[in-house]
Amino acid sequence: MKEPFLMNSGLTKIVEQINRRISEILVSESPELDEMSRYTSIAGGKRLRPLMAILAYQISSEYEDIQKILDLAIAYELIHTASLVHDDIIDGASMRRGRPSLNFKYGMANAIVVADYLFAVAYGLGSRYGATISQIMAVAATKLAEGQINESINLGNLNITEEKYFEIISGKTAYFFGAGAKCAAIAANADPKTIDSMFDFAYNVGMAFQITDDILDLIGSEESMGKPVFTDIKHNAITLPIIYALLSDDTKMVNHLRLVMNGQRQDKESIDIAKAFILNSGGIDYSVSRAKKFMDNAMAALKNTRKTPDLEILLELASSIISRIS
């Protein structure tokens, strides 16, 4: 199923350029490594991170050729892809982007090596843009790792707060979004105010994106997600809809949800009952409202940005984050 934002022909053409360039870049002295790295990197995906970086560059540079920023945008996509490979290994996932995951198809050992390779290629690309951008990329990757560890140590923590949840997704998702847009603006020699605006915009979009992703894990379909649903429940990840539901006055259902989340009740019927309770508790509606608040913050960050056709496309891209829920 085509992503809503790709109905924009301009974005479709950019995605095609991104995919072509990824294929050109992933060339090593090992045909097997090339096959595996391309398998996971060209499998699809929304390409939100590179698209945001490219559009941020265009807005900040008065229509400079995107070829100048393409490799930096792709560097962020490759780091993201490598992190997904690690996620699938940790979760034992068999599907990713609508087809067998890398670890399922080629084995865990090969998947680890491919992820290492993608990281190496990404940092090599980023280094071409100078020390400042390289340092921002390194910090972003560090934040990503911190966020993943923060999430891991809180698996099954039924007392996790909304604030802790936001801290986790800030590290593992939102900061990385923001860093890509910030680096693109720096590469465009934008003024400090524009650079900050691009970071703030993309950061808040990243927060909304992760909340939406967590909602879709509960109400989406495997076909639309390109991966199994209910993975958060099955892996005891406490997301915002679950945090909200656990605060319900319905003691019986809260206790049932707790049993599911701590792994004591993992059969399909128990999970379906827990899902229905989360929906009925208002957890989905509340989470949607929080995602929309972050989108409002994102839009506010661009209020003083120069109005261009690229800005309109960027806003359309951001709006598609929330539209996925419908």
VMD Tcl script that draws the C-alpha trace (Angstrom):
set ca {
  {0.00 0.00 0.00}
  {1.43 3.36 -1.00}
  {2.10 5.83 1.80}
  {-0.32 8.82 1.67}
  {2.48 11.36 1.33}
  {3.89 9.58 -1.72}
  {0.82 10.63 -3.68}
  {2.86 13.82 -4.10}
  {4.76 13.30 -7.37}
  {7.66 15.44 -6.21}
  {8.26 13.25 -3.18}
  {7.93 10.10 -5.26}
  {10.75 11.30 -7.52}
  {12.95 12.11 -4.52}
  {12.34 8.65 -3.05}
  {13.34 7.13 -6.39}
  {16.59 9.12 -6.28}
  {17.22 7.99 -2.72}
  {16.72 4.33 -3.64}
  {18.94 4.56 -6.71}
  {21.71 6.23 -4.73}
  {21.53 3.65 -1.94}
  {22.06 0.90 -4.54}
  {25.07 2.77 -5.91}
  {26.60 3.33 -2.49}
  {26.27 -0.21 -1.14}
  {29.12 -1.68 -3.14}
  {31.90 -3.58 -1.39}
  {34.42 -6.27 -2.33}
  {31.98 -8.93 -1.09}
  {29.04 -9.74 -3.40}
  {27.33 -11.54 -0.51}
  {27.58 -8.48 1.74}
  {26.23 -6.30 -1.07}
  {23.29 -8.66 -1.59}
  {22.37 -8.69 2.10}
  {22.82 -4.96 2.65}
  {20.73 -4.09 -0.38}
  {18.09 -6.63 0.64}
  {17.41 -4.78 3.87}
  {18.07 -1.24 2.59}
  {16.00 -1.35 -0.59}
  {13.14 -3.29 0.99}
  {10.98 -0.20 1.16}
  {10.27 1.95 4.17}
  {8.84 5.43 4.34}
  {12.17 7.26 3.84}
  {10.86 9.94 6.19}
  {14.28 10.80 7.61}
  {16.06 11.42 4.30}
  {13.01 13.18 2.86}
  {12.90 15.59 5.79}
  {16.63 16.24 5.52}
  {16.39 16.95 1.79}
  {13.38 19.26 2.18}
  {15.04 21.05 5.11}
  {18.07 21.62 2.89}
  {15.97 22.97 0.02}
  {14.05 25.32 2.31}
  {17.30 26.55 3.86}
  {19.28 26.96 0.65}
  {16.92 28.53 -1.87}
  {16.51 25.56 -4.19}
  {20.03 24.20 -4.24}
  {20.44 20.94 -6.15}
  {19.50 18.05 -3.85}
  {22.47 16.05 -5.16}
  {24.57 18.12 -2.74}
  {22.65 16.79 0.26}
  {21.59 13.37 -0.99}
  {24.46 11.40 0.54}
  {24.00 13.01 3.96}
  {20.28 12.25 3.86}
  {21.06 8.65 2.92}
  {23.57 8.39 5.78}
  {20.72 8.98 8.23}
  {18.57 6.41 6.44}
  {21.34 3.80 6.61}
  {21.85 4.37 10.34}
  {18.10 4.00 10.80}
  {18.09 0.78 8.75}
  {21.01 -0.62 10.76}
  {19.12 0.11 13.98}
  {16.08 -1.76 12.62}
  {18.27 -4.78 11.89}
  {19.41 -4.70 15.51}
  {15.80 -4.33 16.68}
  {14.74 -7.38 14.69}
  {17.59 -9.42 16.13}
  {16.68 -8.40 19.68}
  {12.97 -9.08 19.12}
  {13.49 -12.24 17.10}
  {11.31 -10.64 14.42}
  {10.58 -12.62 11.27}
  {9.10 -9.79 9.18}
  {10.22 -6.28 8.30}
  {8.82 -3.95 5.64}
  {6.48 -6.63 4.36}
  {8.99 -9.42 3.81}
  {11.27 -11.73 5.81}
  {13.60 -9.81 8.12}
  {17.32 -9.88 7.41}
  {18.07 -12.07 10.43}
  {15.29 -14.50 9.46}
  {16.46 -14.79 5.83}
  {20.25 -14.77 6.25}
  {20.78 -15.63 9.93}
  {21.61 -13.61 13.02}
  {25.40 -13.59 12.55}
  {25.16 -12.21 9.01}
  {22.55 -9.64 10.08}
  {24.88 -8.29 12.78}
  {27.69 -7.89 10.25}
  {25.40 -6.16 7.74}
  {24.24 -3.67 10.39}
  {27.88 -2.93 11.27}
  {28.59 -2.38 7.57}
  {25.64 0.02 7.18}
  {26.85 2.04 10.17}
  {30.33 2.23 8.65}
  {29.04 3.37 5.26}
  {26.80 5.96 6.89}
  {29.56 7.55 8.94}
  {31.80 7.57 5.90}
  {29.15 9.52 3.99}
  {28.59 11.93 6.86}
  {32.30 12.65 7.25}
  {32.33 14.26 3.81}
  {30.24 17.11 5.20}
  {32.72 18.24 7.81}
  {33.51 17.86 11.49}
  {30.45 19.70 12.84}
  {27.99 17.51 10.97}
  {29.96 14.36 11.83}
  {29.76 15.26 15.51}
  {26.00 15.85 15.35}
  {25.55 12.48 13.65}
  {27.59 10.80 16.38}
  {25.50 12.44 19.11}
  {22.30 11.41 17.32}
  {23.47 7.79 17.12}
  {24.41 7.93 20.80}
  {20.95 9.24 21.70}
  {19.43 6.43 19.66}
  {21.42 3.84 21.62}
  {20.55 5.48 24.93}
  {16.87 5.48 24.01}
  {16.95 1.81 23.07}
  {18.66 0.84 26.33}
  {16.24 3.04 28.28}
  {13.36 1.22 26.62}
  {14.95 -2.18 27.24}
  {15.43 -1.68 30.97}
  {11.82 -0.51 31.26}
  {10.27 -3.50 29.50}
  {7.52 -4.78 31.76}
  {7.79 -1.76 34.07}
  {4.10 -1.29 34.80}
  {4.84 1.83 36.86}
  {6.48 3.69 33.99}
  {5.30 7.29 33.71}
  {4.28 9.26 30.67}
  {7.35 11.44 31.20}
  {9.66 8.41 31.10}
  {7.95 7.19 27.93}
  {8.56 10.55 26.27}
  {12.19 10.43 27.38}
  {12.56 7.01 25.74}
  {11.03 7.96 22.40}
  {12.90 11.26 22.40}
  {16.15 9.32 22.41}
  {15.32 6.40 20.15}
  {13.33 8.33 17.52}
  {12.75 12.07 17.80}
  {16.30 13.35 18.33}
  {17.44 11.39 15.28}
  {14.73 13.05 13.15}
  {15.81 16.45 14.43}
  {19.53 15.85 13.89}
  {19.04 14.95 10.23}
  {17.13 18.16 9.51}
  {19.62 20.21 11.54}
  {22.60 18.80 9.64}
  {20.86 19.53 6.34}
  {20.29 23.15 7.33}
  {23.92 23.48 8.42}
  {25.06 22.03 5.09}
  {22.92 24.68 3.40}
  {24.77 27.42 5.37}
  {21.50 28.49 6.96}
  {21.37 31.07 9.74}
  {21.24 29.82 13.36}
  {17.53 30.58 13.71}
  {16.64 28.50 10.67}
  {18.89 25.66 11.85}
  {17.13 25.62 15.24}
  {13.70 25.77 13.56}
  {14.49 22.78 11.37}
  {15.66 20.75 14.36}
  {12.61 21.69 16.46}
  {10.24 20.89 13.61}
  {11.71 17.48 12.82}
  {12.14 16.58 16.50}
  {8.45 17.17 17.21}
  {7.46 15.28 14.07}
  {9.61 12.40 15.35}
  {7.77 12.41 18.67}
  {4.40 12.34 16.88}
  {5.64 9.61 14.55}
  {6.67 7.28 17.38}
  {3.43 7.78 19.30}
  {1.52 7.05 16.10}
  {3.63 3.96 15.45}
  {2.84 2.71 18.95}
  {-0.86 3.32 18.36}
  {-0.73 1.42 15.06}
  {0.90 -1.53 16.81}
  {-2.45 -1.90 18.56}
  {-4.97 -0.92 15.88}
  {-3.07 -1.35 12.61}
  {-2.82 -4.36 10.34}
  {0.23 -6.42 9.47}
  {-0.33 -5.58 5.80}
  {-0.26 -1.82 6.36}
  {2.58 -1.93 8.89}
  {4.77 -4.32 6.95}
  {5.55 -6.18 10.19}
  {3.62 -8.11 12.84}
  {1.31 -6.09 15.11}
  {0.92 -6.41 18.89}
  {4.72 -6.66 19.18}
  {4.76 -4.13 22.02}
  {2.35 -6.23 24.08}
  {4.18 -9.45 23.26}
  {7.56 -7.95 24.21}
  {6.26 -6.14 27.31}
  {6.97 -2.67 25.92}
  {4.86 -0.15 27.83}
  {3.69 2.46 25.32}
  {1.53 5.55 25.81}
  {-1.87 3.88 25.14}
  {-0.97 1.18 27.67}
  {0.26 3.70 30.25}
  {-3.06 5.53 29.99}
  {-5.12 2.31 30.23}
  {-3.24 1.22 33.35}
  {-4.55 4.35 35.10}
  {-8.18 3.29 34.55}
  {-10.58 2.81 37.48}
  {-11.61 -0.57 36.06}
  {-9.56 -2.66 38.51}
  {-10.49 -6.01 36.95}
  {-9.37 -5.02 33.47}
  {-6.27 -3.22 34.73}
  {-5.25 -6.41 36.51}
  {-5.85 -8.40 33.32}
  {-3.71 -5.97 31.34}
  {-0.98 -6.24 33.95}
  {-0.99 -10.04 33.62}
  {-0.66 -9.71 29.85}
  {2.10 -7.11 30.05}
  {4.19 -9.06 32.57}
  {4.03 -12.16 30.38}
  {1.69 -14.29 32.50}
  {-1.15 -14.21 29.94}
  {0.16 -14.24 26.36}
  {-2.48 -16.34 24.58}
  {-4.39 -14.71 21.71}
  {-7.67 -14.39 23.62}
  {-6.00 -12.64 26.56}
  {-4.15 -10.26 24.23}
  {-7.37 -9.47 22.33}
  {-9.16 -8.70 25.61}
  {-6.29 -6.45 26.65}
  {-6.37 -4.69 23.28}
  {-10.12 -4.08 23.56}
  {-9.64 -2.67 27.05}
  {-6.94 -0.26 25.87}
  {-9.29 0.95 23.14}
  {-12.28 1.29 25.48}
  {-10.25 3.01 28.19}
  {-9.60 6.00 25.94}
  {-5.90 5.17 25.67}
  {-5.93 5.45 21.88}
  {-7.82 8.75 21.84}
  {-5.52 10.21 24.47}
  {-2.42 9.11 22.58}
  {-3.75 10.59 19.35}
  {-4.29 13.90 21.16}
  {-0.70 13.88 22.42}
  {0.61 13.09 18.93}
  {-1.41 16.00 17.55}
  {0.06 18.29 20.22}
  {3.56 17.44 19.07}
  {2.48 18.11 15.49}
  {1.18 21.52 16.61}
  {4.61 22.18 18.13}
  {6.22 21.13 14.86}
  {4.10 23.52 12.83}
  {4.80 26.34 15.28}
  {8.54 25.82 14.79}
  {8.13 26.77 11.13}
  {5.99 29.87 11.62}
  {8.84 32.25 10.72}
  {10.32 30.06 7.99}
  {10.49 31.43 4.47}
  {7.41 30.31 2.53}
  {8.36 28.11 -0.43}
  {6.83 25.20 -2.36}
  {9.25 22.93 -0.52}
  {7.88 24.16 2.80}
  {4.38 23.18 1.70}
  {5.62 19.72 0.74}
  {7.36 19.40 4.11}
  {4.15 20.31 5.91}
  {2.26 17.77 3.80}
  {4.83 15.13 4.69}
  {4.47 15.91 8.38}
  {0.68 15.82 8.23}
  {0.81 12.32 6.77}
  {2.18 11.11 10.12}
  {-1.16 11.55 11.85}
  {-3.20 10.51 8.81}
  {-1.76 6.98 9.09}
  {-4.07 6.36 12.07}
  {-7.20 6.87 10.00}
}
mol new
graphics top color blue
foreach p $ca { graphics top sphere $p radius 0.5 }
foreach p [lrange $ca 0 end-1] q [lrange $ca 1 end] { graphics top cylinder $p $q radius 0.2 }
display resetview
